[in-house]
Amino acid sequence: MYYAIVQCLQEFTLTHLTLPMTKALVAKYDETEDLSFLISTLRTVFTSSEILNLSFRKSVGNVLNLSSALFGEEEEVLLEGLDLDAVRETYSLLMKVEPKELLHRTMTDATEILLTALEAAKIQPTEIHQLLIILENPLLGELSCHEVLKKLCKVLASLNEYSQQELVAYLIEYDSTHFSRLVKMFQDHFNALLYPKHRADPSLFHHLKVLALLYDVNKKSASCGESIVAYRDFYCDGLAKKLDFKADCIKWNRRLTSDSQGPATPPTPDDYCFLDFPFLFDPS
């Protein structure tokens, strides 16, 4: 079966990626020691918003060329939700492939190219799957992926209301292990950007918005019964130690005074304060 899948991948237009296809590609590499086709496939998938968004679906029919060729399906089957377990297993499989450096660099560079394009796009609710797939990439937790994670923060923080709701609908179903990984990943990245006597500046705004989104997901889960992780998991000790509290309080009070004279406005990259994100601070 793996050989047939690889043959179809070579002969038909690549429209999506699945776990069985990835297993076939890795098996082919193990057999031939030729990494070129695996690299080419990953580069194609992770630079394409359309292909990545159609990948790892729970139900696939002949709306996809490859599935039709392999299984002879004549009746169209609608694509359903994202299979996050398949996404995670795929990443786990890819992380074991040697040589790691080339494969990892290919995936990171391809993801950065895609995110650069998405920064200027208006992502619709039906296009959220690609962001969830990117969020599961274990390479994002490495310091070398600073620019990729920075772009991802900007994309996530800029989602419209309906796309954000679709993202939240998936995140609220995460278990504590996978959700905690996301919180830690963004917190570690945020902490790495801080310096002594740090004042609020535009470069950190999108990171804070993403942490606020995760906090709201956790709070929403708590209102339905139980939080996914403990609230203390959001405390940012690095910020408490490096923040210029005096400057931040002055800025915060100035905006409160301004808001009292008219309708309150949400913080922007140019006028926000760290105190706008109280969940980051340990009240004790």
Residue, then its C-alpha position, 0 to 999 in steps of 0.5 A: m500500500y505504501y508503494a502505491i501511495v508514493q506512486c500516486l504522489q508522484e503521478f498526481t497533483l498534490t492536494h493535501l497531506t495525510l498520516p498514511m501518505t507521510k508514512a509512505l514517504v518516510a518508508k520510501y526514504d528508508e528504502t532508498e535513502d533519497l530524501s529529495f521527494l520527502i523534502s519536496t512534498l513537505r515544502t509544497v504542503f507547508t508553503s500552500s495555504e490551500i493544501l495545508n488547510l485540506s490536510f489531515r481531515k477526518s473524512v476524505g473522498n474523491v474531492l481529492n485526486l489522490s484518494s480517487a486514484l488509490f481507492g476508486e471512490e466515485e461518490e463525493v465525500l465531504l471533508e470533515g474536521l481536523d484530525l489533530d491526533a493524525v497531525r501530532e503523529t505525523y510530526s512525531l514521525l517526521m522528527k525522527v527522520e535523519p538528517k534532522e537539520l535539513l528536514h527541520r530547516t525545510m519545514t521551518d522555512a516553508t512555514e515562515i513563507l506561508l505565515t508571511a503570506l497569511e500576515a496580509a490575508k483575511i483568514q476565514p473560519t474555514e481556513i483555521h485548520q492550517l493554523l492549528i496544524i502549524l501550532e502543533n509543530p514541535l519545532l516552534g518551541e526552539l529559539s531558532c524559530h523566533e521569527v516564525l513564532k513572531k509571524l504566527c503571533k501576528v496572524l493569530a492576533s489579527l484574526n477576525e471575530y468569526s475565525q477566532q471563534e472557530l479557533v477557540a472551538y478547537l482549542i477548548e477541546y485540548d487536553s491539559t498536556h497539549f494546551s499547556r504546551l501551547v501556553k509554555m511555548f508562547q510564554d517562553h518566547f515572550n520571556a525571551l524578548l524581555y529586557p530589564k526595565h522593559r516598557a510596553d512596546p508594539s513588538l510585544f503586543h501580538h504575543l500578549k494578544v495570543l496569551a490573552l486568547l489562550y487565557d480566555v479559552n481556559k477561562k471559558s472552559a472553567s465556566c463550563g465545568e473545569s479549566i484546562v490548566a491552572y490559572r497560575d500557569f499563565y503567570c509570567d515571572g520574567l515580566a514581573k522581574k523586568l517590567d518598569f512598573k512605574a512607567d506602565c502605571i503612569k501610562w495605564n492611568r493616563r489611558l483610564t482618564s482618557d477613557s472616562q471622558g468617552p467610550a472605552t477603547p481596546p488597547t492597541p500596539d501603540d498605547y497598551c500597557f502590560l497591566d492590560f493583561p493582569f492574568l500574567f501577574d501573580p497576585s500574591 
